[in-house]
Amino acid sequence: MKHLQARIIVSSLAAILLSGAIASAQEPSAPAAPAAAPAKKTFSQTELEQILAPLALHPDALLAQILMASTYPLEVVQAARWVQANPKVTGKALEDALAKQPWDPAVKSLTAVPQVLQQMNDNLEWMQKLGDAFLAQQADVMATVQALRAKASASGNLKSTPEQVVKTETVETKTVYVIESAQPDVVYVPAYNPTVVYGSWGYPAYPPYYMYPPGYVYAPGLAFATGVVVGAAIWGNCNWGGNNVNVNVNRYNNFNKTNINNGNWNHNAEHRKGVPYGDKGVADKYNRGSGGQGAQSRDSYRGRDQGGGAGGGRDGGPSASTRDVGGADRGGGPSASTRDAGGADRGGGPSASTRDAGGGNRGGGSGTSSRGGGSSRSDGGFGGMSSGSGTRAASSRGSSSYGGSRSGGGRSGGGGRRR
């Protein structure tokens, strides 16, 4: 009898459990949480090709150097104006002079290739977009360079010449195009029409940037400027396997008189000098717009924390100020500014006044004007993702005024011209 009762109890429990399982199976399951949408990138692939078109066929080492330096746009402006004022300083004298300057090493290195430094200075909108894209989407930038090189090769316009060696390598099953100078210590800067060398340009709404002023006649393919002996000044590398750039430690130490052993490149926000970042994620990473650090950097850049010398402000050497680009800030050498290197005018778009972009402000620097160097006061920063016309005007006026004070006439910058 006891055994019979036990079997009945077990059977009843099994029935209860089975009915519960059936009920659970019949209940509708909770809807799965929707997948998070991928974060929207600041620069589309089309925009990246537009920005990188005039640069993708440069030798790898020079390309890496330009990408790094572009993240410090105001220091590039300052260095370009310094080179304009000191055109005969080269070789060992240049290295000694650079040791006294406060610029980032990536910017200092480009003084050895004045043509490139001047192109960056003349095309401010393009330079800032390039730097913002490189900081925000470094892997995409490097991949885009390879895509453009593949197009140039397919069009028959990327090949070895007496100035450069072009070769292909296989990196993680991908074919990459490597461009090297024919002579390790000499750089030949290529010039080419982007709408020709890459074949038919597929984005009419996004024409590529051009690095030369109106009226420049391009050769049918690639043409090269006279080679420049750079020695160890160009120390950047392109790491195509990792889609990033790194540092040739031996060259870096040789040129900068240092003793680093880390070949990784990292952006130094202190050399940004308060210029706003074009990507929110990058801005958050480097704490811009959050108060203390950015304000302290800008104050130091204006010369408030230093009394003179290199980067000093009111006394002596090259300095940076919120008022003057290329002019003398109340005392001496060339200076650069967040206000006038393509800075935002009160009306909105970026602009620069002739008073401030290249004028001598209240103290005997270069430049001429009826009001210490010019007119049309401007406020604001470097101008973020700004309008090309204002930036081109800033570059042209700054270079013209700076050159005019020394030689009676200025040069007209290319200014990121689009065709």
Legacy VTK file of the C-alpha trace (Angstrom):
# vtk DataFile Version 3.0
C-alpha trace
ASCII
DATASET POLYDATA
POINTS 419 float
0.000 0.000 0.000
2.828 2.367 0.916
4.525 1.685 -2.419
1.301 2.428 -4.284
0.871 5.745 -2.455
4.466 6.721 -3.254
3.956 6.061 -6.979
0.765 8.120 -6.974
2.599 11.091 -5.345
5.479 10.895 -7.842
3.055 10.722 -10.765
1.158 13.763 -9.486
4.359 15.806 -9.106
5.458 14.881 -12.623
2.108 15.975 -14.026
2.351 19.310 -12.218
5.861 19.950 -13.504
4.907 18.980 -17.060
1.886 21.287 -17.124
4.052 24.160 -15.846
6.623 23.597 -18.587
3.915 23.536 -21.259
2.436 26.793 -19.935
5.821 28.467 -19.922
6.499 27.376 -23.479
3.172 28.805 -24.609
3.802 32.213 -23.029
5.134 34.800 -25.518
8.836 35.523 -24.949
9.925 39.069 -24.146
11.072 40.968 -27.243
14.853 41.110 -27.666
16.456 44.474 -27.009
17.192 46.274 -30.261
20.858 46.350 -31.283
22.566 49.641 -30.602
23.015 51.718 -33.727
26.673 52.238 -34.659
27.992 55.654 -33.736
27.952 58.055 -36.653
31.419 59.029 -37.758
32.340 62.675 -38.126
33.831 62.164 -41.594
32.221 60.009 -44.278
34.316 57.963 -46.673
33.574 60.460 -49.411
34.831 63.346 -47.265
37.962 61.413 -46.334
38.822 60.890 -49.998
38.200 64.577 -50.672
40.584 65.587 -47.864
43.300 63.025 -48.567
43.344 63.270 -52.365
46.169 65.866 -52.532
48.247 63.970 -49.970
47.870 60.236 -50.594
50.702 59.995 -53.143
53.350 61.600 -50.911
56.203 59.381 -49.659
55.160 57.407 -46.589
57.524 59.158 -44.164
56.468 62.629 -45.289
52.801 61.620 -45.228
53.110 60.460 -41.616
54.848 63.694 -40.657
52.108 65.827 -42.227
49.342 63.838 -40.544
50.912 64.298 -37.115
51.663 67.989 -37.603
48.150 68.752 -38.871
46.776 68.051 -35.398
48.514 71.256 -34.216
47.191 73.820 -36.730
48.180 76.987 -34.896
51.748 75.829 -34.407
51.942 75.028 -38.124
50.897 78.624 -38.848
53.480 79.931 -36.410
56.243 77.740 -37.864
55.370 78.727 -41.437
55.631 82.414 -40.573
58.931 81.812 -38.805
60.316 80.069 -41.900
59.156 82.999 -44.038
61.085 85.339 -41.777
64.184 83.104 -41.708
64.488 81.606 -45.212
68.265 81.167 -45.095
68.411 79.234 -41.829
69.105 75.610 -42.802
71.061 72.564 -41.723
72.708 72.645 -38.294
71.704 76.276 -37.790
68.065 75.304 -38.326
68.273 72.473 -35.782
69.821 74.839 -33.221
67.156 77.477 -33.872
64.340 74.945 -33.561
65.607 73.833 -30.169
64.544 77.272 -28.887
61.018 77.060 -30.305
58.059 75.733 -28.275
56.375 73.841 -31.120
55.607 70.132 -31.164
58.416 68.029 -32.725
56.105 66.994 -35.579
55.713 70.665 -36.531
59.404 71.431 -36.152
60.291 68.622 -38.555
58.363 70.215 -41.430
60.537 73.324 -41.345
62.985 71.140 -43.279
60.415 70.976 -46.104
59.237 74.615 -46.365
57.064 73.942 -49.418
54.865 71.538 -47.467
54.709 73.799 -44.429
53.624 76.695 -46.635
50.944 74.619 -48.370
49.487 73.715 -44.980
49.572 77.345 -43.884
47.901 78.470 -47.126
45.117 75.875 -46.841
43.893 76.303 -43.288
40.455 74.755 -43.682
41.925 71.668 -45.309
44.672 71.349 -42.698
42.285 71.477 -39.763
39.951 68.927 -41.317
42.912 66.666 -42.004
44.052 66.836 -38.391
40.552 66.293 -37.025
39.991 63.305 -39.303
43.333 61.791 -38.351
42.634 62.101 -34.620
39.056 60.832 -34.836
39.371 58.124 -37.519
43.030 57.227 -37.844
42.440 53.725 -39.224
39.929 55.087 -41.764
42.417 57.759 -42.862
45.164 55.209 -43.471
42.798 52.850 -45.293
41.610 55.729 -47.477
45.197 56.550 -48.456
45.609 52.966 -49.635
42.322 53.082 -51.551
43.425 56.252 -53.354
46.818 54.765 -54.152
45.117 51.719 -55.626
43.051 54.003 -57.862
46.146 55.911 -58.986
47.933 52.639 -59.747
44.973 51.313 -61.727
45.005 54.557 -63.743
48.702 54.106 -64.513
49.768 57.122 -62.448
51.571 55.499 -59.517
54.929 54.039 -60.443
58.593 54.266 -59.534
60.511 57.301 -60.822
63.992 58.738 -60.201
62.445 60.600 -57.258
60.494 57.808 -55.581
60.229 54.040 -55.265
56.756 52.480 -55.382
56.282 48.882 -54.306
53.491 46.630 -53.109
53.510 44.432 -50.043
51.076 41.929 -48.613
49.991 42.799 -45.090
47.456 40.471 -43.472
46.214 39.262 -46.874
45.815 42.866 -48.088
47.899 44.506 -50.783
49.368 47.803 -49.643
51.212 50.393 -51.689
54.431 51.703 -50.169
56.039 54.918 -51.446
59.604 55.743 -50.437
62.019 58.474 -51.456
64.650 57.234 -53.882
67.296 58.726 -51.547
66.641 58.182 -47.814
67.763 61.674 -46.726
66.140 63.577 -49.594
62.439 64.405 -49.999
60.798 65.102 -53.350
57.349 66.605 -52.920
54.947 65.446 -55.648
52.453 67.724 -57.389
49.463 66.350 -59.260
45.899 67.026 -60.294
43.691 64.793 -58.092
40.891 64.657 -60.667
43.346 63.184 -63.176
45.721 60.858 -61.335
42.970 58.852 -59.642
40.929 58.435 -62.799
37.402 59.744 -62.977
36.445 61.442 -59.698
33.229 59.842 -58.522
31.961 62.497 -56.119
30.922 65.712 -57.908
29.474 67.099 -54.673
32.826 66.594 -52.955
35.560 67.726 -55.346
39.074 67.053 -54.061
41.153 69.748 -52.442
43.964 71.310 -54.455
47.237 72.435 -52.950
48.225 75.104 -55.459
46.910 78.588 -56.251
44.659 79.439 -59.196
46.409 79.282 -62.513
48.894 76.585 -61.536
49.419 74.207 -64.470
49.641 70.573 -63.466
51.719 68.053 -65.350
49.746 65.152 -66.908
50.796 62.761 -64.118
53.069 63.366 -61.132
55.622 66.160 -61.143
58.187 66.700 -58.405
59.676 69.739 -56.760
63.439 69.970 -56.396
64.660 67.488 -53.819
65.217 68.802 -50.297
67.914 67.306 -48.081
66.142 66.599 -44.785
68.602 64.369 -42.950
66.919 63.011 -39.832
64.220 65.712 -39.757
61.544 63.414 -41.221
61.177 60.681 -38.628
57.565 59.521 -39.134
56.546 56.069 -40.375
53.340 54.614 -41.783
52.381 51.338 -40.137
50.067 49.858 -42.747
49.507 46.684 -40.760
48.138 48.605 -37.798
46.626 51.432 -39.884
48.441 54.078 -37.855
51.679 56.040 -37.744
54.713 55.573 -35.552
58.144 57.030 -34.929
61.599 56.114 -36.200
63.247 56.442 -32.807
66.813 56.816 -34.087
65.940 59.657 -36.456
63.721 61.321 -33.869
66.456 61.312 -31.244
69.041 62.519 -33.722
66.991 65.505 -34.893
65.364 66.471 -31.602
68.404 65.804 -29.380
66.404 63.477 -27.138
66.647 59.892 -25.955
63.204 58.353 -26.337
62.745 54.609 -26.832
59.005 54.407 -27.458
58.114 54.328 -31.145
54.394 54.976 -30.591
53.057 58.392 -31.556
50.570 60.116 -29.260
48.837 63.455 -29.716
49.892 66.094 -27.177
46.877 68.259 -26.398
49.029 71.020 -24.892
50.318 71.855 -28.372
46.756 72.230 -29.667
46.739 75.697 -28.080
43.013 75.815 -27.433
41.935 75.088 -31.013
38.611 73.199 -30.752
38.498 69.605 -31.888
36.091 68.783 -34.700
35.022 65.434 -33.221
33.169 65.215 -29.895
34.805 61.957 -28.894
38.256 63.415 -29.477
37.310 66.588 -27.594
36.110 64.516 -24.637
39.305 62.446 -24.722
41.530 65.490 -24.483
39.262 67.379 -22.057
38.772 70.433 -24.220
35.943 72.708 -23.235
35.974 71.382 -19.649
37.663 74.317 -18.038
41.025 74.445 -16.351
43.495 72.649 -18.578
42.289 74.230 -21.821
42.131 77.707 -20.305
45.587 77.347 -18.792
47.007 76.259 -22.148
45.419 79.229 -23.913
46.699 81.647 -21.273
50.205 80.266 -21.630
49.920 80.541 -25.402
48.930 84.186 -25.102
52.129 84.866 -23.204
50.537 85.440 -19.791
52.679 82.843 -18.070
55.989 83.562 -19.773
57.971 86.741 -19.923
59.774 86.372 -23.226
62.082 84.265 -25.304
60.704 81.559 -27.513
56.958 81.560 -27.207
57.127 84.294 -24.621
54.503 86.839 -25.677
55.381 90.459 -25.023
59.164 90.316 -25.104
61.400 89.045 -27.828
61.101 85.805 -29.681
58.328 84.121 -31.620
55.176 84.073 -29.587
51.532 83.257 -29.892
48.726 85.583 -29.039
44.995 85.807 -29.281
45.469 88.882 -31.432
48.194 88.406 -34.002
49.107 85.892 -36.672
52.375 86.514 -38.376
52.777 89.936 -36.796
54.673 91.085 -33.772
52.674 90.903 -30.565
53.679 94.065 -28.744
57.324 93.357 -28.950
59.203 91.214 -31.392
59.121 88.146 -33.513
56.470 86.378 -35.492
53.440 85.216 -33.569
50.382 83.054 -34.119
46.877 83.267 -32.754
43.655 81.423 -32.159
41.872 84.576 -33.066
43.182 85.203 -36.489
44.545 82.007 -38.041
41.219 81.471 -39.706
39.381 82.576 -36.573
35.641 83.009 -36.443
34.425 86.511 -37.180
31.582 87.850 -35.116
29.343 87.387 -38.098
29.814 83.632 -38.031
32.227 82.242 -40.622
35.960 82.103 -40.090
37.849 85.229 -40.950
40.992 87.174 -40.117
41.636 90.870 -39.991
44.541 92.536 -41.709
45.186 94.131 -38.385
45.839 90.770 -36.794
46.784 88.344 -39.588
50.280 89.482 -40.305
50.111 93.008 -38.975
52.399 94.543 -36.409
50.194 95.012 -33.349
51.160 97.997 -31.265
54.833 97.339 -31.265
57.083 97.304 -34.269
56.553 93.895 -35.826
56.023 93.337 -39.489
52.959 94.531 -41.322
51.424 97.850 -42.277
48.088 99.394 -41.513
46.303 102.494 -40.362
45.620 100.856 -36.996
48.657 98.942 -35.874
48.437 96.498 -38.716
45.032 96.588 -40.353
41.342 96.736 -39.663
38.179 94.691 -39.275
38.488 93.287 -35.783
37.781 89.584 -35.403
36.920 87.363 -32.482
36.670 83.691 -31.821
38.770 80.598 -32.359
40.368 78.866 -35.251
37.020 77.961 -36.676
36.374 74.224 -36.530
34.613 72.805 -39.572
34.496 76.169 -41.210
33.703 77.833 -44.465
36.475 77.754 -47.030
36.086 81.325 -48.243
36.826 82.885 -44.874
39.735 80.560 -44.257
41.208 81.253 -47.678
40.890 84.979 -47.038
42.660 84.614 -43.694
45.531 82.709 -45.218
45.945 85.066 -48.157
45.826 88.221 -46.056
48.158 86.844 -43.404
50.798 85.716 -45.887
50.498 88.870 -47.982
50.866 91.246 -45.063
53.747 89.330 -43.568
55.595 89.187 -46.856
54.676 92.735 -47.815
56.359 94.227 -44.790
59.615 92.612 -45.794
59.686 92.803 -49.541
57.046 95.260 -50.628
54.582 92.663 -51.795
52.833 89.563 -50.541
52.149 86.138 -51.898
48.676 84.813 -52.488
47.992 81.474 -50.857
46.259 78.574 -52.494
43.760 78.458 -49.702
42.285 74.986 -50.090
40.924 75.793 -53.507
38.376 73.392 -54.894
37.589 72.945 -58.558
LINES 1 420
419 0 1 2 3 4 5 6 7 8 9 10 11 12 13 14 15 16 17 18 19 20 21 22 23 24 25 26 27 28 29 30 31 32 33 34 35 36 37 38 39 40 41 42 43 44 45 46 47 48 49 50 51 52 53 54 55 56 57 58 59 60 61 62 63 64 65 66 67 68 69 70 71 72 73 74 75 76 77 78 79 80 81 82 83 84 85 86 87 88 89 90 91 92 93 94 95 96 97 98 99 100 101 102 103 104 105 106 107 108 109 110 111 112 113 114 115 116 117 118 119 120 121 122 123 124 125 126 127 128 129 130 131 132 133 134 135 136 137 138 139 140 141 142 143 144 145 146 147 148 149 150 151 152 153 154 155 156 157 158 159 160 161 162 163 164 165 166 167 168 169 170 171 172 173 174 175 176 177 178 179 180 181 182 183 184 185 186 187 188 189 190 191 192 193 194 195 196 197 198 199 200 201 202 203 204 205 206 207 208 209 210 211 212 213 214 215 216 217 218 219 220 221 222 223 224 225 226 227 228 229 230 231 232 233 234 235 236 237 238 239 240 241 242 243 244 245 246 247 248 249 250 251 252 253 254 255 256 257 258 259 260 261 262 263 264 265 266 267 268 269 270 271 272 273 274 275 276 277 278 279 280 281 282 283 284 285 286 287 288 289 290 291 292 293 294 295 296 297 298 299 300 301 302 303 304 305 306 307 308 309 310 311 312 313 314 315 316 317 318 319 320 321 322 323 324 325 326 327 328 329 330 331 332 333 334 335 336 337 338 339 340 341 342 343 344 345 346 347 348 349 350 351 352 353 354 355 356 357 358 359 360 361 362 363 364 365 366 367 368 369 370 371 372 373 374 375 376 377 378 379 380 381 382 383 384 385 386 387 388 389 390 391 392 393 394 395 396 397 398 399 400 401 402 403 404 405 406 407 408 409 410 411 412 413 414 415 416 417 418
